[in-house]
Amino acid sequence: MPEAQAAAHGPARRVAGSLAGRLTRTLVLWTGAVWLAGVLAVAWYVDREIRYNFDNELVEAAHRMFDIALTQVDATAEPRQSDAPRLARPALFQEDELIYQLVDGDTRVLLRSAGATDAMFDVPLAPGFQDLRDWRIYTVRHPTRALYLQVADPLGERRSAVNRTLIGLLVPLVAVLPLLGLGLRQIARRELRGLAQLADAIAQRGGADLSPIALPGAPRELASVADDVNRLLERLAHALDVERALAANAAHELRTPLTAARLRLQTALDHGLERAEVEAALVALQALAHRSEKLLQLSRAESGAALLRQPIDLARLAATVAEEFWQDEAVAARLDLRLPEPPLAPVAGDLDALAIALRNLVENALRHAAPARVLIELRPPATLAVRDEGPGIAPDLLQTLRQRHMRHAGDVAGYGLGLSIVATIARQHGARLELASPPPGHSHGFEARIVLS
C-alpha cells in the first residue's frame, strides 16, 4: 500500500517540485531582475554623467583651442592661393589629437586639424551642440570677430565607455547568479528542515499517539502551524476519548437492562407467555431505551458538538422543560415552577444542551424523591435550581454523585449518568454544578443548582 501511494503521488510531486527549489528559483529570478533593473538604472546614470563630462571637456577644449587656432591664422602672412583650408600643425600625440576647424562668417574654413574632413562638420553654423551619426559637434563664436571654432568629438568613445560600464556590471551578475542559487538552495533547505520535522512528527501520530508536537526553536510561522496541528490533535484525542467513553458506558449501563429483558422474555416463553412476565420485559426494554438516551446525551455533552453561544431566556427554558413533564398528570401534581420578578437578563449558552441538563435534574428529583414534591426555581442573577422534598442524600455520598456509575442505595437507576451529563454540560458552559442535601433553610431534601456566569 505505501508503495502504491508513493507511486500515485510521485508524478504530482515531480510536477510540483520541492518548496526549497521553488523558493530558490523565485529568489534567484527576483534577485536577477532587481540586479538587472539596477544595472539599467546605473547604465542610464553613467551614460548621462559620461555625456555631461565629455561635453564639459569639449567646451573647455574649444575655448583653449580657439586662441591657439586664431594665433596660427593671424601669424600666417602670405596670402592664400586657393580656397583650400590651411592645415594645423600635427599634434605631438596623434591619439590625443583634437578634431577642429576655424570658420569665418562666410562659412569659409580658415584652419583645420590634420584629421578633419568636411563630413565631420556637416552641421549648420550656429553656437552650441549638434549631433551627427558618429560625431558630436560643439560650435563657439569669437566674442568680437565673425569667426567660429567647431570642435568634433567621436560618439564612439562615449558608447565605448558606457559599454565598458555595462559589461563590468553584467559579468559579475552572470558569474554570481549560479553561486547565489546554490547558496539560496542550501539556506532554504536548512531553514525548511523544521517543516520536514513537523511532517515527520505528524506522520508518526495515530490513534494510539495523539500527543502534542514540540518544535523547539521553530520560526514564528512554523510554530503557528504546529500550534494549529496540536489543537487539531487535541480535538481528535477528545473525540476518541468520547467514543471510548461511550463504548465503555454502553457496555456498563446496557448490560443489566439487556440481561433483564432477555431473562423476562425467556421466563415468559417457559411459562406460556404470561402477561406479568411480558410486562416485566417491556419495563426492562423501556429502561434500556431510557439508558440509551442518557448515553447519547452524555456523548453529545462530552463531545461539545455544535455547542452554540447565543442569548437564552432562562425563564422560557425552565417553562418549556416544565411543560414537557406536566403532560403526565401524575408528574404535574408533584412538579412546580417558580420564576423571579422582574425577569432575568438573557445569558449566553446552548439552548438544547441546557434543556438536557435541566431535564436530567428534574428526572432525578422525580425518581428519587417520590412521592415528594419537586420545584424548578430560577434565581438571580442566572441560576437554575431543582429542589425536592425527599429524604435527601447522606453527606458522605454527596460528593460522589457526579460519578457516572454511582448508585444511590439500592436504586437500580441511580444518579450517576444524569448528574454526569449535567456536570459535563455545566463545564462546557463555564458554569458550576452545586449539590446540597439538605438545601439551605430546609431540614430535609436535595437540591442541584446550575450557576451560570
DRENDO-1510 file (C-alpha; in Angstrom, 1 decimal, always signed):
<recs>
REC; n; res; u; v; w
REC; 1; MET; +0.0; +0.0; +0.0 .
REC; 2; PRO; +2.7; +2.6; +0.8 .
REC; 3; GLU; +4.4; +1.8; -2.5 .
REC; 4; ALA; +1.2; +2.2; -4.4 .
REC; 5; GLN; +0.5; +5.5; -2.6 .
REC; 6; ALA; +4.1; +6.7; -3.4 .
REC; 7; ALA; +3.6; +5.7; -7.0 .
REC; 8; ALA; +0.3; +7.5; -7.1 .
REC; 9; HIS; +1.7; +10.7; -5.6 .
REC; 10; GLY; +5.1; +10.5; -7.3 .
REC; 11; PRO; +4.1; +12.4; -10.6 .
REC; 12; ALA; +2.3; +15.1; -8.7 .
REC; 13; ARG; +5.4; +15.6; -6.5 .
REC; 14; ARG; +7.7; +15.8; -9.6 .
REC; 15; VAL; +5.4; +18.4; -11.2 .
REC; 16; ALA; +5.0; +20.5; -8.0 .
REC; 17; GLY; +8.7; +20.3; -7.0 .
REC; 18; SER; +10.1; +20.9; -3.6 .
REC; 19; LEU; +9.4; +24.1; -1.6 .
REC; 20; ALA; +13.2; +24.7; -1.3 .
REC; 21; GLY; +13.6; +24.6; -5.1 .
REC; 22; ARG; +10.6; +26.9; -5.7 .
REC; 23; LEU; +11.9; +29.4; -3.2 .
REC; 24; THR; +15.4; +29.2; -4.7 .
REC; 25; ARG; +14.1; +29.8; -8.2 .
REC; 26; THR; +11.8; +32.6; -7.1 .
REC; 27; LEU; +14.6; +34.3; -5.1 .
REC; 28; VAL; +17.1; +33.9; -7.9 .
REC; 29; LEU; +14.7; +35.3; -10.5 .
REC; 30; TRP; +13.8; +38.2; -8.4 .
REC; 31; THR; +17.4; +38.9; -7.4 .
REC; 32; GLY; +18.4; +38.8; -11.1 .
REC; 33; ALA; +15.5; +41.0; -12.1 .
REC; 34; VAL; +16.3; +43.6; -9.4 .
REC; 35; TRP; +20.0; +43.4; -10.3 .
REC; 36; LEU; +19.2; +43.9; -14.0 .
REC; 37; ALA; +17.0; +46.8; -13.2 .
REC; 38; GLY; +19.8; +48.3; -11.1 .
REC; 39; VAL; +22.2; +47.8; -14.0 .
REC; 40; LEU; +19.9; +49.6; -16.4 .
REC; 41; ALA; +19.5; +52.4; -13.9 .
REC; 42; VAL; +23.2; +52.6; -13.4 .
REC; 43; ALA; +23.8; +52.5; -17.2 .
REC; 44; TRP; +21.4; +55.4; -17.7 .
REC; 45; TYR; +23.1; +57.4; -15.0 .
REC; 46; VAL; +26.6; +56.6; -16.2 .
REC; 47; ASP; +25.6; +57.5; -19.8 .
REC; 48; ARG; +24.2; +60.8; -18.5 .
REC; 49; GLU; +27.3; +61.5; -16.5 .
REC; 50; ILE; +29.6; +60.5; -19.3 .
REC; 51; ARG; +27.8; +62.8; -21.8 .
REC; 52; TYR; +28.0; +65.6; -19.2 .
REC; 53; ASN; +31.7; +65.1; -18.6 .
REC; 54; PHE; +32.6; +64.7; -22.2 .
REC; 55; ASP; +30.6; +67.9; -23.1 .
REC; 56; ASN; +32.3; +69.8; -20.4 .
REC; 57; GLU; +35.7; +68.7; -21.7 .
REC; 58; LEU; +34.7; +69.5; -25.2 .
REC; 59; VAL; +33.7; +73.1; -24.2 .
REC; 60; GLU; +36.9; +73.6; -22.3 .
REC; 61; ALA; +39.0; +72.2; -25.2 .
REC; 62; ALA; +37.1; +74.5; -27.6 .
REC; 63; HIS; +37.9; +77.6; -25.6 .
REC; 64; ARG; +41.5; +76.7; -25.2 .
REC; 65; MET; +41.9; +75.8; -28.8 .
REC; 66; PHE; +40.2; +79.0; -30.1 .
REC; 67; ASP; +43.2; +81.3; -29.1 .
REC; 68; ILE; +45.7; +78.8; -30.5 .
REC; 69; ALA; +43.9; +78.4; -33.8 .
REC; 70; LEU; +43.4; +82.2; -34.1 .
REC; 71; THR; +47.1; +82.8; -33.4 .
REC; 72; GLN; +48.1; +80.4; -36.2 .
REC; 73; VAL; +45.8; +82.0; -38.7 .
REC; 74; ASP; +46.9; +85.6; -37.8 .
REC; 75; ALA; +50.6; +84.6; -37.9 .
REC; 76; THR; +50.4; +83.4; -41.4 .
REC; 77; ALA; +51.4; +86.5; -43.6 .
REC; 78; GLU; +51.4; +85.0; -47.0 .
REC; 79; PRO; +48.1; +85.3; -49.0 .
REC; 80; ARG; +46.0; +82.2; -49.6 .
REC; 81; GLN; +46.5; +80.8; -53.1 .
REC; 82; SER; +43.1; +78.9; -53.1 .
REC; 83; ASP; +40.0; +78.3; -51.0 .
REC; 84; ALA; +41.5; +75.2; -49.5 .
REC; 85; PRO; +41.8; +75.5; -45.7 .
REC; 86; ARG; +45.2; +75.6; -44.0 .
REC; 87; LEU; +46.1; +72.6; -42.0 .
REC; 88; ALA; +47.2; +73.0; -38.4 .
REC; 89; ARG; +50.5; +71.6; -37.2 .
REC; 90; PRO; +50.2; +67.9; -36.4 .
REC; 91; ALA; +49.6; +67.1; -32.7 .
REC; 92; LEU; +52.5; +65.7; -30.7 .
REC; 93; PHE; +50.4; +62.7; -29.7 .
REC; 94; GLN; +48.2; +61.5; -32.6 .
REC; 95; GLU; +45.9; +59.5; -30.2 .
REC; 96; ASP; +45.0; +62.7; -28.4 .
REC; 97; GLU; +44.5; +64.9; -31.5 .
REC; 98; LEU; +41.6; +67.3; -31.2 .
REC; 99; ILE; +39.4; +67.5; -34.3 .
REC; 100; TYR; +38.5; +71.1; -35.1 .
REC; 101; GLN; +38.2; +73.8; -37.7 .
REC; 102; LEU; +38.1; +77.6; -37.7 .
REC; 103; VAL; +35.4; +79.1; -39.9 .
REC; 104; ASP; +34.7; +82.7; -40.8 .
REC; 105; GLY; +31.2; +84.3; -41.1 .
REC; 106; ASP; +31.0; +83.2; -44.8 .
REC; 107; THR; +31.5; +79.6; -43.7 .
REC; 108; ARG; +34.9; +79.5; -45.3 .
REC; 109; VAL; +37.3; +77.2; -43.4 .
REC; 110; LEU; +40.4; +79.1; -42.4 .
REC; 111; LEU; +42.2; +76.4; -40.4 .
REC; 112; ARG; +41.5; +72.7; -39.9 .
REC; 113; SER; +43.2; +70.0; -37.9 .
REC; 114; ALA; +45.0; +67.3; -39.9 .
REC; 115; GLY; +42.4; +64.6; -39.3 .
REC; 116; ALA; +39.4; +66.8; -40.0 .
REC; 117; THR; +37.1; +66.4; -43.0 .
REC; 118; ASP; +34.1; +68.3; -44.4 .
REC; 119; ALA; +31.8; +65.4; -43.4 .
REC; 120; MET; +32.7; +65.7; -39.8 .
REC; 121; PHE; +31.3; +69.2; -39.6 .
REC; 122; ASP; +28.2; +68.9; -41.8 .
REC; 123; VAL; +26.0; +70.9; -39.4 .
REC; 124; PRO; +24.6; +74.5; -39.5 .
REC; 125; LEU; +27.0; +77.1; -38.3 .
REC; 126; ALA; +25.4; +78.1; -35.0 .
REC; 127; PRO; +26.8; +78.2; -31.4 .
REC; 128; GLY; +26.1; +75.2; -29.2 .
REC; 129; PHE; +25.9; +71.4; -29.5 .
REC; 130; GLN; +24.8; +69.4; -32.6 .
REC; 131; ASP; +24.9; +65.7; -33.3 .
REC; 132; LEU; +25.8; +63.7; -36.4 .
REC; 133; ARG; +25.7; +59.9; -36.6 .
REC; 134; ASP; +29.2; +59.5; -35.4 .
REC; 135; TRP; +30.2; +62.9; -34.0 .
REC; 136; ARG; +29.1; +65.5; -31.5 .
REC; 137; ILE; +29.9; +69.0; -32.7 .
REC; 138; TYR; +30.4; +72.0; -30.4 .
REC; 139; THR; +30.5; +75.4; -32.1 .
REC; 140; VAL; +31.7; +78.6; -30.3 .
REC; 141; ARG; +31.8; +82.1; -31.7 .
REC; 142; HIS; +34.5; +84.7; -31.1 .
REC; 143; PRO; +33.2; +87.5; -28.9 .
REC; 144; THR; +34.5; +90.3; -31.2 .
REC; 145; ARG; +35.2; +88.8; -34.6 .
REC; 146; ALA; +33.0; +86.9; -37.1 .
REC; 147; LEU; +34.9; +83.7; -36.5 .
REC; 148; TYR; +33.6; +80.3; -35.3 .
REC; 149; LEU; +35.5; +77.4; -33.9 .
REC; 150; GLN; +33.9; +74.0; -34.3 .
REC; 151; VAL; +35.2; +71.0; -32.3 .
REC; 152; ALA; +34.2; +67.4; -33.1 .
REC; 153; ASP; +34.1; +64.6; -30.5 .
REC; 154; PRO; +33.6; +61.0; -31.7 .
REC; 155; LEU; +30.5; +59.4; -30.2 .
REC; 156; GLY; +32.1; +56.0; -30.3 .
REC; 157; GLU; +34.2; +56.9; -27.3 .
REC; 158; ARG; +31.2; +57.7; -25.3 .
REC; 159; ARG; +29.4; +54.4; -26.3 .
REC; 160; SER; +32.6; +52.5; -25.5 .
REC; 161; ALA; +32.7; +54.0; -22.0 .
REC; 162; VAL; +29.0; +53.1; -21.4 .
REC; 163; ASN; +29.5; +49.6; -22.8 .
REC; 164; ARG; +32.5; +49.0; -20.5 .
REC; 165; THR; +30.5; +50.1; -17.5 .
REC; 166; LEU; +27.6; +47.7; -18.5 .
REC; 167; ILE; +30.0; +44.8; -19.1 .
REC; 168; GLY; +31.6; +45.5; -15.7 .
REC; 169; LEU; +28.2; +45.2; -14.0 .
REC; 170; LEU; +26.7; +42.4; -16.0 .
REC; 171; VAL; +29.7; +40.0; -15.9 .
REC; 172; PRO; +29.6; +39.8; -12.1 .
REC; 173; LEU; +25.8; +39.2; -12.3 .
REC; 174; VAL; +26.2; +36.3; -14.6 .
REC; 175; ALA; +29.0; +34.9; -12.5 .
REC; 176; VAL; +27.3; +35.4; -9.2 .
REC; 177; LEU; +23.8; +34.1; -10.0 .
REC; 178; PRO; +24.7; +30.4; -10.1 .
REC; 179; LEU; +26.6; +30.7; -6.8 .
REC; 180; LEU; +23.6; +32.7; -5.4 .
REC; 181; GLY; +21.3; +29.9; -6.5 .
REC; 182; LEU; +23.3; +27.2; -4.8 .
REC; 183; GLY; +23.6; +29.3; -1.6 .
REC; 184; LEU; +19.9; +30.1; -1.5 .
REC; 185; ARG; +19.1; +26.5; -2.1 .
REC; 186; GLN; +21.2; +25.4; +0.9 .
REC; 187; ILE; +19.8; +28.1; +3.0 .
REC; 188; ALA; +16.2; +27.2; +2.1 .
REC; 189; ARG; +16.8; +23.6; +2.8 .
REC; 190; ARG; +18.3; +24.4; +6.2 .
REC; 191; GLU; +15.5; +26.8; +7.1 .
REC; 192; LEU; +12.8; +24.4; +6.0 .
REC; 193; ARG; +14.3; +21.5; +7.9 .
REC; 194; GLY; +11.8; +22.3; +10.7 .
REC; 195; LEU; +8.9; +21.8; +8.2 .
REC; 196; ALA; +10.3; +18.3; +7.4 .
REC; 197; GLN; +10.4; +17.6; +11.2 .
REC; 198; LEU; +6.8; +18.7; +11.5 .
REC; 199; ALA; +5.8; +16.5; +8.7 .
REC; 200; ASP; +7.6; +13.5; +10.3 .
REC; 201; ALA; +6.0; +14.2; +13.6 .
REC; 202; ILE; +2.5; +14.4; +12.1 .
REC; 203; ALA; +3.2; +11.1; +10.2 .
REC; 204; GLN; +4.1; +9.4; +13.4 .
REC; 205; ARG; +0.8; +10.4; +15.1 .
REC; 206; GLY; -2.1; +7.9; +15.1 .
REC; 207; GLY; -5.0; +6.7; +17.2 .
REC; 208; ALA; -2.5; +5.3; +19.8 .
REC; 209; ASP; -0.5; +8.6; +20.0 .
REC; 210; LEU; -2.1; +12.0; +19.7 .
REC; 211; SER; +0.4; +13.7; +22.0 .
REC; 212; PRO; +1.2; +17.4; +21.1 .
REC; 213; ILE; +4.1; +18.1; +18.7 .
REC; 214; ALA; +7.1; +20.0; +20.1 .
REC; 215; LEU; +9.3; +22.1; +17.8 .
REC; 216; PRO; +11.7; +24.0; +20.0 .
REC; 217; GLY; +13.3; +26.9; +18.3 .
REC; 218; ALA; +10.9; +26.9; +15.3 .
REC; 219; PRO; +10.3; +30.2; +13.5 .
REC; 220; ARG; +7.0; +32.0; +14.2 .
REC; 221; GLU; +5.2; +30.9; +11.1 .
REC; 222; LEU; +6.1; +27.2; +11.6 .
REC; 223; ALA; +5.3; +27.4; +15.3 .
REC; 224; SER; +1.9; +28.8; +14.4 .
REC; 225; VAL; +1.3; +25.7; +12.1 .
REC; 226; ALA; +2.4; +23.4; +14.9 .
REC; 227; ASP; +0.0; +25.1; +17.3 .
REC; 228; ASP; -2.9; +24.6; +14.9 .
REC; 229; VAL; -1.9; +21.0; +14.4 .
REC; 230; ASN; -1.7; +20.5; +18.2 .
REC; 231; ARG; -5.2; +22.0; +18.6 .
REC; 232; LEU; -6.4; +19.6; +15.9 .
REC; 233; LEU; -4.7; +16.6; +17.7 .
REC; 234; GLU; -6.4; +17.8; +20.9 .
REC; 235; ARG; -9.8; +17.7; +19.3 .
REC; 236; LEU; -9.1; +14.3; +17.8 .
REC; 237; ALA; -8.0; +13.0; +21.1 .
REC; 238; HIS; -11.1; +14.4; +22.8 .
REC; 239; ALA; -13.3; +12.8; +20.1 .
REC; 240; LEU; -11.6; +9.4; +20.5 .
REC; 241; ASP; -12.0; +9.7; +24.3 .
REC; 242; VAL; -15.7; +10.4; +23.9 .
REC; 243; GLU; -16.0; +7.5; +21.6 .
REC; 244; ARG; -14.2; +5.2; +24.0 .
REC; 245; ALA; -16.2; +6.5; +27.0 .
REC; 246; LEU; -19.5; +5.9; +25.1 .
REC; 247; ALA; -18.4; +2.3; +24.4 .
REC; 248; ALA; -17.4; +1.8; +28.0 .
REC; 249; ASN; -20.6; +3.4; +29.3 .
REC; 250; ALA; -22.7; +1.4; +26.9 .
REC; 251; ALA; -21.1; -1.8; +28.0 .
REC; 252; HIS; -21.6; -0.9; +31.6 .
REC; 253; GLU; -25.1; +0.7; +31.5 .
REC; 254; LEU; -26.8; -1.5; +29.0 .
REC; 255; ARG; -25.7; -4.9; +30.3 .
REC; 256; THR; -28.2; -5.0; +33.2 .
REC; 257; PRO; -31.4; -4.0; +31.3 .
REC; 258; LEU; -30.5; -6.3; +28.3 .
REC; 259; THR; -30.0; -9.2; +30.7 .
REC; 260; ALA; -33.2; -8.4; +32.5 .
REC; 261; ALA; -35.2; -8.2; +29.3 .
REC; 262; ARG; -33.7; -11.5; +28.0 .
REC; 263; LEU; -34.5; -13.3; +31.3 .
REC; 264; ARG; -38.0; -11.9; +31.4 .
REC; 265; LEU; -38.8; -12.9; +27.9 .
REC; 266; GLN; -37.2; -16.4; +28.4 .
REC; 267; THR; -39.3; -16.8; +31.6 .
REC; 268; ALA; -42.4; -15.7; +29.7 .
REC; 269; LEU; -41.7; -18.3; +27.0 .
REC; 270; ASP; -41.1; -21.0; +29.6 .
REC; 271; HIS; -44.4; -20.2; +31.2 .
REC; 272; GLY; -46.6; -19.8; +28.2 .
REC; 273; LEU; -46.1; -16.0; +27.7 .
REC; 274; GLU; -47.7; -14.9; +31.0 .
REC; 275; ARG; -48.8; -11.3; +30.9 .
REC; 276; ALA; -46.9; -10.3; +34.0 .
REC; 277; GLU; -43.6; -11.6; +32.6 .
REC; 278; VAL; -44.2; -9.9; +29.2 .
REC; 279; GLU; -45.0; -6.6; +31.0 .
REC; 280; ALA; -41.8; -7.0; +33.1 .
REC; 281; ALA; -39.9; -7.5; +29.8 .
REC; 282; LEU; -41.4; -4.3; +28.4 .
REC; 283; VAL; -40.3; -2.4; +31.6 .
REC; 284; ALA; -36.8; -3.7; +31.1 .
REC; 285; LEU; -36.8; -2.6; +27.5 .
REC; 286; GLN; -38.1; +0.8; +28.5 .
REC; 287; ALA; -35.2; +1.0; +30.9 .
REC; 288; LEU; -32.9; +0.1; +28.1 .
REC; 289; ALA; -34.3; +2.8; +25.9 .
REC; 290; HIS; -34.0; +5.3; +28.7 .
REC; 291; ARG; -30.4; +4.3; +29.4 .
REC; 292; SER; -29.5; +4.5; +25.7 .
REC; 293; GLU; -30.9; +8.1; +25.5 .
REC; 294; LYS; -28.8; +9.0; +28.5 .
REC; 295; LEU; -25.7; +7.6; +26.9 .
REC; 296; LEU; -26.3; +9.6; +23.8 .
REC; 297; GLN; -26.9; +12.7; +25.8 .
REC; 298; LEU; -23.7; +12.1; +27.7 .
REC; 299; SER; -21.7; +11.5; +24.4 .
REC; 300; ARG; -23.1; +14.8; +23.0 .
REC; 301; ALA; -22.3; +16.7; +26.1 .
REC; 302; GLU; -18.8; +15.4; +26.4 .
REC; 303; SER; -18.0; +16.0; +22.7 .
REC; 304; GLY; -19.3; +19.6; +22.8 .
REC; 305; ALA; -20.7; +19.0; +19.3 .
REC; 306; ALA; -22.3; +22.1; +17.8 .
REC; 307; LEU; -22.2; +23.9; +21.2 .
REC; 308; LEU; -23.7; +27.3; +20.5 .
REC; 309; ARG; -23.3; +30.6; +22.2 .
REC; 310; GLN; -26.5; +32.6; +21.8 .
REC; 311; PRO; -28.7; +34.6; +24.2 .
REC; 312; ILE; -31.0; +32.4; +26.2 .
REC; 313; ASP; -34.1; +33.4; +28.1 .
REC; 314; LEU; -33.8; +31.1; +31.2 .
REC; 315; ALA; -37.4; +31.7; +32.2 .
REC; 316; ARG; -38.7; +30.4; +28.9 .
REC; 317; LEU; -36.2; +27.5; +29.1 .
REC; 318; ALA; -37.5; +26.5; +32.5 .
REC; 319; ALA; -41.1; +26.8; +31.5 .
REC; 320; THR; -40.6; +24.7; +28.4 .
REC; 321; VAL; -39.0; +21.9; +30.3 .
REC; 322; ALA; -41.7; +22.0; +33.0 .
REC; 323; GLU; -44.5; +21.8; +30.4 .
REC; 324; GLU; -42.9; +18.6; +29.0 .
REC; 325; PHE; -43.3; +17.0; +32.4 .
REC; 326; TRP; -46.7; +18.4; +33.0 .
REC; 327; GLN; -48.0; +16.3; +30.1 .
REC; 328; ASP; -48.1; +13.5; +32.7 .
REC; 329; GLU; -50.9; +14.1; +35.2 .
REC; 330; ALA; -49.1; +12.2; +38.0 .
REC; 331; VAL; -46.0; +14.3; +37.5 .
REC; 332; ALA; -47.9; +17.6; +37.1 .
REC; 333; ALA; -49.3; +17.1; +40.6 .
REC; 334; ARG; -45.8; +17.0; +42.0 .
REC; 335; LEU; -43.8; +19.5; +39.9 .
REC; 336; ASP; -43.9; +23.2; +40.5 .
REC; 337; LEU; -42.2; +26.1; +38.7 .
REC; 338; ARG; -41.1; +29.4; +40.3 .
REC; 339; LEU; -39.9; +32.4; +38.3 .
REC; 340; PRO; -38.5; +35.6; +39.7 .
REC; 341; GLU; -39.8; +39.1; +39.2 .
REC; 342; PRO; -38.6; +41.1; +37.4 .
REC; 343; PRO; -37.4; +38.6; +34.6 .
REC; 344; LEU; -33.7; +37.9; +34.5 .
REC; 345; ALA; -31.4; +39.1; +31.7 .
REC; 346; PRO; -30.6; +36.6; +28.9 .
REC; 347; VAL; -27.4; +34.6; +29.3 .
REC; 348; ALA; -25.1; +33.1; +26.5 .
REC; 349; GLY; -25.3; +29.4; +26.0 .
REC; 350; ASP; -26.6; +26.4; +24.1 .
REC; 351; LEU; -30.4; +26.2; +24.5 .
REC; 352; ASP; -30.6; +22.4; +23.7 .
REC; 353; ALA; -27.7; +21.5; +26.0 .
REC; 354; LEU; -29.1; +23.4; +28.9 .
REC; 355; ALA; -32.5; +21.9; +28.4 .
REC; 356; ILE; -31.0; +18.5; +28.5 .
REC; 357; ALA; -29.2; +19.3; +31.8 .
REC; 358; LEU; -32.4; +20.8; +33.4 .
REC; 359; ARG; -34.4; +17.8; +32.2 .
REC; 360; ASN; -32.0; +15.4; +33.8 .
REC; 361; LEU; -32.1; +17.2; +37.1 .
REC; 362; VAL; -35.9; +17.1; +37.1 .
REC; 363; GLU; -35.9; +13.4; +36.2 .
REC; 364; ASN; -33.5; +12.5; +39.0 .
REC; 365; ALA; -35.6; +14.6; +41.5 .
REC; 366; LEU; -38.9; +13.0; +40.5 .
REC; 367; ARG; -37.4; +9.5; +40.6 .
REC; 368; HIS; -35.5; +9.7; +43.9 .
REC; 369; ALA; -37.9; +11.9; +45.9 .
REC; 370; ALA; -41.1; +10.1; +45.0 .
REC; 371; PRO; -43.8; +10.8; +46.2 .
REC; 372; ALA; -42.5; +14.2; +47.5 .
REC; 373; ARG; -42.9; +17.4; +45.6 .
REC; 374; VAL; -40.2; +18.9; +43.2 .
REC; 375; LEU; -39.6; +22.6; +42.5 .
REC; 376; ILE; -37.9; +24.2; +39.4 .
REC; 377; GLU; -36.7; +27.6; +40.5 .
REC; 378; LEU; -35.0; +30.4; +38.6 .
REC; 379; ARG; -32.8; +32.6; +40.8 .
REC; 380; PRO; -30.9; +35.8; +40.1 .
REC; 381; PRO; -28.5; +36.5; +38.5 .
REC; 382; ALA; -28.5; +33.3; +36.4 .
REC; 383; THR; -29.1; +30.1; +38.4 .
REC; 384; LEU; -31.3; +27.1; +37.5 .
REC; 385; ALA; -32.2; +25.1; +40.7 .
REC; 386; VAL; -34.2; +21.9; +41.1 .
REC; 387; ARG; -35.2; +21.1; +44.7 .
REC; 388; ASP; -37.1; +18.1; +46.0 .
REC; 389; GLU; -38.6; +17.4; +49.4 .
REC; 390; GLY; -37.5; +13.8; +49.5 .
REC; 391; PRO; -35.2; +12.1; +52.1 .
REC; 392; GLY; -32.1; +13.6; +50.5 .
REC; 393; ILE; -28.6; +12.1; +50.4 .
REC; 394; ALA; -26.1; +11.2; +53.1 .
REC; 395; PRO; -23.4; +13.9; +53.4 .
REC; 396; ASP; -20.6; +11.3; +52.8 .
REC; 397; LEU; -22.2; +10.3; +49.5 .
REC; 398; LEU; -23.0; +13.8; +48.2 .
REC; 399; GLN; -19.6; +14.4; +46.5 .
REC; 400; THR; -19.7; +11.0; +44.7 .
REC; 401; LEU; -23.0; +11.7; +42.8 .
REC; 402; ARG; -21.2; +13.2; +39.8 .
REC; 403; GLN; -19.6; +9.8; +39.1 .
REC; 404; ARG; -21.1; +8.2; +36.1 .
REC; 405; HIS; -22.0; +4.8; +37.6 .
REC; 406; MET; -22.7; +5.8; +41.1 .
REC; 407; ARG; -25.8; +4.1; +42.6 .
REC; 408; HIS; -27.9; +5.6; +45.4 .
REC; 409; ALA; -28.7; +3.0; +48.0 .
REC; 410; GLY; -30.5; +0.1; +46.4 .
REC; 411; ASP; -31.9; +2.0; +43.5 .
REC; 412; VAL; -31.1; +0.4; +40.1 .
REC; 413; ALA; -31.2; +3.6; +38.1 .
REC; 414; GLY; -29.0; +5.7; +40.3 .
REC; 415; TYR; -27.9; +9.3; +39.9 .
REC; 416; GLY; -24.7; +8.5; +38.0 .
REC; 417; LEU; -25.4; +9.2; +34.3 .
REC; 418; GLY; -27.9; +12.0; +34.8 .
REC; 419; LEU; -25.7; +14.1; +37.1 .
REC; 420; SER; -22.6; +13.3; +35.0 .
REC; 421; ILE; -24.4; +14.7; +31.9 .
REC; 422; VAL; -25.4; +17.8; +33.9 .
REC; 423; ALA; -21.8; +18.3; +35.2 .
REC; 424; THR; -20.4; +18.0; +31.7 .
REC; 425; ILE; -22.8; +20.5; +30.2 .
REC; 426; ALA; -22.2; +22.9; +33.0 .
REC; 427; ARG; -18.4; +22.6; +32.4 .
REC; 428; GLN; -18.9; +23.2; +28.7 .
REC; 429; HIS; -20.7; +26.5; +29.6 .
REC; 430; GLY; -18.1; +27.6; +32.2 .
REC; 431; ALA; -20.8; +27.1; +34.8 .
REC; 432; ARG; -20.8; +25.3; +38.2 .
REC; 433; LEU; -23.0; +22.4; +39.3 .
REC; 434; GLU; -23.7; +22.7; +43.0 .
REC; 435; LEU; -25.3; +20.0; +45.1 .
REC; 436; ALA; -26.8; +20.4; +48.6 .
REC; 437; SER; -28.6; +17.9; +50.9 .
REC; 438; PRO; -30.5; +19.3; +52.7 .
REC; 439; PRO; -30.9; +22.6; +50.8 .
REC; 440; PRO; -30.1; +25.8; +52.7 .
REC; 441; GLY; -33.0; +26.7; +55.1 .
REC; 442; HIS; -34.6; +23.2; +54.9 .
REC; 443; SER; -34.4; +20.2; +57.2 .
REC; 444; HIS; -34.5; +17.5; +54.5 .
REC; 445; GLY; -34.5; +17.2; +50.7 .
REC; 446; PHE; -32.0; +17.6; +47.9 .
REC; 447; GLU; -31.1; +20.5; +45.6 .
REC; 448; ALA; -29.0; +20.8; +42.5 .
REC; 449; ARG; -28.0; +24.2; +41.0 .
REC; 450; ILE; -26.5; +25.2; +37.7 .
REC; 451; VAL; -24.9; +28.5; +38.3 .
REC; 452; LEU; -24.2; +30.3; +35.0 .
REC; 453; SER; -21.8; +33.2; +34.7 .
</recs>
